[in-house]
Amino acid sequence: MSGLSTLLIVVGLFLAGGVYSFVKQKMPKNLIVLLSIGAAMCLVAGVVRLEVWN
């Protein structure tokens, strides 16, 4: 079960890195907010799956 959790956490960290990059490039705020929400959801889902299944 931890394989999916690991994948979600990695994707969340990748999206968080994208948020940082987009902020530095001064991309549109709507895109940054959407990416931030996606990163947060992936990270929370991965951590919750680790906590619930282990």
Secondary structure as UniProt FT lines:
FT   HELIX           2..24
FT   TURN            25..26
FT   HELIX           29..53
//
